């Protein structure tokens, strides 16, 4: 596959700057995977997911150009909002398993916990491990007041994951054709 000019990895001082920025983003480890900031090299996996039939659950399938626009928006969110797209990477072999989002995208009424994993990673518990860590980060490190997942009603796997993470369907609430699955903010006693 030929990469478009905007997909080319940075070189020289730009590569140094990218590495500095990436190292400043939170890295969170679960038992088997690491959540880390996205790199340019992760885009191919992201694009494969959102341009495929799996992309129907994230406002797609998208074109490769649409995937790029989505990828850079979700990545830029780190700078503007202090949260964004994480790449879920296997701890042992470093392969990209999928992506987890803590974000507040254009038009969304509330911050979102989003998850998109490869078919290869499905059913292995990686999405749960990574999403649980991201959810906890939203409450503990970022002090979010609310957190939801916007899920296509036909996406049974995402609904099952949201339930396993403790979300409950916000009865009757919809956003852009998606059900709203709400995570209860934990109560802490001092």
Secondary structure, 3 states (H helix, E strand, C coil): CCCCHHHCCCCHHHHHHHHHHHHHCCCEECCCEEEEECCHHHHHHHHHHHHCHHHHHHCCCCCHHHHHHHHHHHHHHHHHHCCCEEEEEECCCCCEEEEEEEECCCCCCCCEEEEEECCCCCCCCHHHHHHHHHHHHHHHCCCCCCCEEEEECCCHHHHHHHHHCCEEEEEEEEECCEEEEEECCCCCCC
